[in-house]
Amino acid sequence: MEVRKVILNEDEMPRQWYNILADIKMNPPLGPDGKPIGPEMLAPVFPMNLIEQEVSSERWIDIPEEVIKVLRIWRPSPLVRALTLEKALGTPARIYFKNESVSPPGSHKPNTAVPQAYYNKAFGIKRLTTETGAGQWGSALAFACSQFGIECKIFMVRVSFDQKPYRKSMMEAWGGKCVASPSTETKAGRDILEKTPDSPGSLGIAISEAVEAAVSDQSGQTRYSLGSVLNHVMLHQTIIGLEAKKQMEKIGEYPDVIIGCAGGGSNFAGLTFPFVYDKINGKEIEIYPVEPAACPTMTRAPFVYDHGDTAGYTPLLPMHSLGHTFMPPPIHAGGLRYHGMAPTVSQLISEGIITPKAVAQNSAYEAGVLFARTEGIIPAPETTHAMATVIEEAKKAKEEGKEKVILFNWSGHGLLDLGTYDKYFACQLEDCVLSEEEIIKTMKACDMFPKPQKLVSRIR
């Protein structure tokens, strides 16, 4: 009998996270003066225990038992073979996915939300602020804060706030407070609304508002929490790939191709970084982060220093970026509407260790519908971008007559995105493509910043 899914016991869950900073070289984050920042500059924004993880170069970092207890609500997550999809495509490829939609909020996001809530609680923090695009990160942090008794305030990108009203309901069910961004509650929000009253918002704007709300609390009991991009977030997500490695070992498999959608990089990094370690050490693997063609951060934007937010509150980060003032088109994959990319993911692209791809919105939904009709789970709009590339690779394997093993991350379900599926079925979704002129214009925001060095981490 063919194995449909591989399950780990709770006692087989990884007890350490993998830290890729032990194995790659990185340009440092910079302050306003263009000099590398120290941990003390991050202290008003993050608790020191998370800052220590952010800058650590230790390869393995222990997962606290208190975090393990909460993660065990849904972890280990299943590794599933997409047998029905394989049959529908007539491909010799064997397709596996890590099903991260089984978490209470329905995505991979609580893998970092839970430890971030725990570390803030341990540091004596009473309140967390954050941003959210499609609402999956906001839902995850509200859930995590409810587990540790912390208040949570979420600034949700306006276009997604309007498109996905039940995400707000989900956050409130876990005790979170959700407001549309840009809002009138912060200077960053008011400045945007003064210039563009009907602004659809962006993750960059929402980050600015959340950071401002945290650092302006005179009590010192509020901190900011980020759901992607930063090193400690990527670290926490590696539990996905570490579990996947164990599961594939159980059935004698190893991937030839690994795929994940990428907006800020967290779900992609979570699955792939443990395998990137293997590739750095000689394994032959193709690794593809996939983004929307409407927000081509990795495939068309340069590797530069840029702010992680629109208002310029954050340090300058070395990353692929369309410019911190970039306003993405209001596509429905709200979690992928970000101007930048995680510095670690950007460094791997710069070195040619991973190869980014871009998918148009309608092609992504076409893939998502095929997966729903074969594997039964309705995927999140973000996840469908990875699925489109999985199908492309499976068809290529058929053309070449090769038995490839394809692994991808099913980063979340789409049960709160059905309005968008309605628009797809009604042929009302548009494919947006940025012109070269638009990219050149928005990139001018980075002209005054230093340029990152070209670093090489591995012997070629």
N, C-alpha and C positions, 0 to 999 in steps of 0.2 A: 504493500500500500504506500502510495506517495504521501510524504509528510506535508500537511497543509500549514501547520503552525508549530513553532518551537517555543516552549515555555520554560523559563528558569524558575526554580524554587526561590523563595524569599532569601534563604541563606546563601544563594549563589549571586545575589546582588553585589555589584562592585562596592568596595569599602573605601576606595580612593578615587579621586578625580585625576585625569591626565592633564598636565600643564604643558602646552606646546612651547611656551617661552623657554623651556629647558633645551629645546632642539632647533630653534631658529633665531636669527639675528634680527633685531628691531631698531628702527629709528625711535628716539624718545619723544614723548609728548612735550610740547613747548608752551611756555607762558607768553604773556603779551610782549615781553622783551625779546622773544625769540630764543630764550635759553631754556634748557631742560628744566622741568618742574620737579619739585620734591614732594614727598607724601604730605607734607604740611599744607600744601596748596589745595589738596583735595579734601582736607579734614572738615571744612564747613559743609561739604556735599555728601560725603560718604563716611561711615564709621571706620575707625582705624583697622579693625580686624578684616574688613573687606579690602581696604587699601593695601594691607599687607599681602593679600592674595593677588591683587592687581599687579603688584610689582615683583612678585616672587618668581624665582627661576628654578625652584624645586620641581622635579619632574612629576612627583606623586604627592598629592595633598589629601590627608585623611578627611573623610566625610563624617561630621559629628553624629553621634548616635541619635540625638534629638531630631536631626534632619532625616536620618534613615527611617525613623518611626513614621514620619508623615509621608515620605516617599512611598512607603510600603502600602499606602492606601491603594495605589494602582501599579506600582512597579514590583518586579520587572515587567516591562511591557512586552507583548508578543512580537516575535518575528514571524511574518506570514509569507507563504509562497503564493504568488498570484497565478494559480493554476488555470483558472477560468479565462483570465486575460491572455495567458500564453496560448491557450487553445484558440481563442478568438483571433489572435494575430497570426497563428500558424508558425510561430517562431521556435527555433531550437534553443533560444535563450531561456535560462531559468531566472525568473524575476522574484525578488524578495523585497518586502518592505517592513520597516520598523513601525509599528502602529502606535504612534504617540497621541492619537485621538482618544485613547481610553482614559486619560486623566480626567478628574472632575470638571475642569474648565474646557476640556476637549482639545488640548493641544500640548506641544512640548514645553510651553512656557513655564509651568510650575517647577520644572527641574531646576531653575535658577531662582524663581520667586520664593520657594520654600527656604533655601539656604540664606537668601538675602534677608528675609523676614527674621529668621533665626538669629543671624549675626547682629542685626540692628537691635533686636530685643535684648540680646546678651550685652550689648554696649549701652543699654539704658535708654534707647530711643523710643519715643511714644507714638510718633506719627511718620508716615512715609508719603511722599508725593511722587508721581510718575506721569509719563505720557503713555498713550496707546494709539495705534493706528486703527487696525480692524477691530480692536477690542479684546483680542485674545490675551495680550500681555496684561492689560488692565484687569481682566477677569482673573487671571492667574495670581496677580499680586493681591487682589482683594481676598481671594481664597486663602492665600498663604498668611496674610495678616490676620485673618479670622482664626487661623490655627494657633497663632502666637499672641493674640490679644493686642494688636497694634492698630491704630487708626490708619486709614488709607484714603488718599485723594488722587483722583485720576483726571488728567486733561486729555480728552479724546478728540482726535482730529475731526473737525466739523463734518467733512463729507461722509466719513464712516459713522459718526454720531447720528446723522440723518438716515443713512442707508441701513443701519443695523441697530434699531432701537432696543432690541431684546438683550444686546450686550450690556447696555446700561442697567437693565433690570437684573441681569446676572450679577453684576458688580454690587448692586445695592442689596441683593439677597445675601451676599457675604459681608455686608456692612460697609462697603466702599461708597465714596461720594464721587460721582462722575459729572464733569462739566464739559461742554463743547469748547474746543480750541480753534481759533483764537477767542479768548474771553475778555471780559472787562475786569477780571480779578487781578491781573498783573499788568505791569507797565509794558512788558513785551507784547502781550495780547492787545492792549489798547493802542499801541503804536501801529500794529498791523491793521487793526480795524479802522483806524483813522485814515490810512492810505488806501485800504481795500475793504470797504464795509461788507462785501459779499465774499470774502476770502473763503475758499474751501478748506483752508488749513493745510498743515503738513506736519510730519513728525518733527522736523526741525523747529517749528514754532512751538509745538506742544512740549518739546524738551525744554525750550527756553522758559516757558511758563512754569513748568514743574520745578526746574532748578531755582528760579526766582522765588517761588513760593516756599521752598525749603530754606534757602539761605536768609530769607527776610524774617524768619521766625526768631524773635529776640530771646525766646526761652532756651534756644539751643537744643530743643528736644525733637526737632524735625530733621530728617535727612531725605535725600533723593534716592530713588531706585531706578535703575536702567535695565530694560529687558533685552538688550542686544548690544552689539558693537564692542564693549569693553572686555578686557582679558578675563576678569573674574566671571563674567557671564558665560563666555566660551568654555571656561574651565568647568563650571557646574553642568553644562549641557553634555560633556563628554561621557556621562553615564549612559547615554544612548548608544554611542559607538562601542563602548566597552562591553555593554550587554550583548550587542549585535555580534561582536567577535566571539564571545562565549557560545552564543546560540549557533553560529555558523560552524564552529568547531564541533559541536555536538552531532551535526549531520554531515561532517566532512566536506564542507564547502568553504570557498574563499572568493570574494568578489573580484571580477575583472574590471567592472565599472561601478562607480558610486556616484549618486546624484542627490542633490537637495536644492530646494528653492532657497533664494538668498535675498533678503532685504537689508538687514543689518548684519546678518551672518550667523545668528545663534543656532538655528536648527541645523543648518548646513554644517557648521563647525562641530556641533554635538555628535553627529553621525560620523563625520569624516576624519576629524583630527586624530583619533586613535589609529586610523588606517594611513593617514599622512605620515605618522611616525614610521610605519612599515615602509612607505614609499621612499622616505628620506634614507632609510637603511637598505634600499636595494630592491624592494618589491616592485613588480610591474603592475601598476593600476592606473586607470584613467579616472580622474575625479573632476566632476562638473558641478559648479554652482550655477544656478539658473535664475535669471532676473526677468522682469517685464521689459519688453522692447520700448515701452513708454517711459521707462526710468532706467536708462542704460548705464548705470554707475560703473559696472565692471567691464563692460564690453566696448564702451566708447569714451568714457571719462579718463583723464590722466591720473597718475599716482602723484599726489600733492600733499602739502600740509593744508588742513582746513579745520574750521570749527565744526563740532558735532551738532550744533544748534544754530538756528537762524539769527538770534540776537548776538551771538558771539560771546556767550557767558562761559562756554567750555574751553579747555585748553586746545591748542592746535594739535590735531592728530594726523599721523602719516597714513593716508588712505586714498583709495580711488574715490573721487568726489566730482559731482556735477556743480559744486559751488553751494555754500551754505544758504544762499538766498534763492536757490532753485525752488520753484513751485511745481511739483509733479502734476501731470494731468489727473483728473479724478477717476482713475481706473478703480475697479472693484476689489482688487487685491490690495487692500489698504495697508497690510503689514509689509508690503514691498515698496511702498511709496516713500523712500528715504534717499536723501541726496548723496549719502556717503556709504562706506562699507567698513566693516571691522578692520582695524589695522593688521591683525594677524592674517585674516583672509587676504587682504590687499598685498601683504608681503609675499604670501604663497603664490599669488597671481604674478607678482613682479618677477619672481624667480622661475616661473614656468612649471611649478609643481602641480598646480591645478589650472584648469582651462574653463573660463566662464562662457556661458551661452545665454542668449536672450530669446524670449518667446512672446509672440503677440497675444493679446487678450483672448481673442476668439479661438485661436489654436489651443490655448490653455484650457478653456472651457470645453472644447470638443474632446480633449483628452480626459478631463474630469468626468464627463458624462459616460465615456466608454468604460472608465474604471468603475463608476457607480453601477453600471448595468452588467458588469462582469463580477466584480469583487464585492459589491453590495453596499459599501460605505460611500456616502456622499462626501467628497473632499472639500476642504476649504479652498477658496479661490487661489490663495498663495500656493498651496500644495499642488494644484493643477499644473503649475509651471514646471515643476519637477517631472510630473507625469507625462507631459508632452515630450520631454527629452527621453524619458524611459521608453516610450513607444517608438521614438525615432531610432534609438539604439537597438531595440528588439527587432525592428524591421531591417536594420542594417545587418544584424546577425543572420537573419533569414536570407538576405541577398548573398551574404558571404558564406552561408552554410556553416557557421561557427556556433558552438555551444558555449556562449558567454554566460557568466553569472552576473546579473545586474542587481544591485542593492540600492534602495532609495529610502528616504525618510517620509513617511506619511505624517506630516507635521501637525495636522489638525482636521477635524470634521467641518462640514459646511452646513450644519443644520440651522445655523442662524444667518445663513447667506442665501436662503432660498429665493428671496426677492430678486437677487442678481441672476440666479438660474432662470427665473421667469423671463428676465430681459434677454438672456441668451436664446431661449427657446422662441422668443418673439422677434429675434434678429435685430435687437435694439442696442447691442453692444458695439462700440466703435473701437477700431484699432488705431492707437495714437503712435506716431513716429516723430521723434524730435528731429528737426533740421539741424544741419551742422552750424548754421548761423545762431540758432537758439543756444546750442551748447557753448559756442565761443562767447556769446554774450553773458551767460550765467557764470562762466568760468572766470570772468574778470574779477569776481569777488575774491579770488585766490592770488591775484597777481602780486600783491604786496607781501605775501608770506614767504618764508624760506622754503627751499626745495629739499625733499628727503633724499638721503644718499641711496645709491644703488648697492644694496647689501646682498651677499651670497652666503647662505647658511650651510650648504652641503657641498661635498666634493663631487665634481662632475666627471 
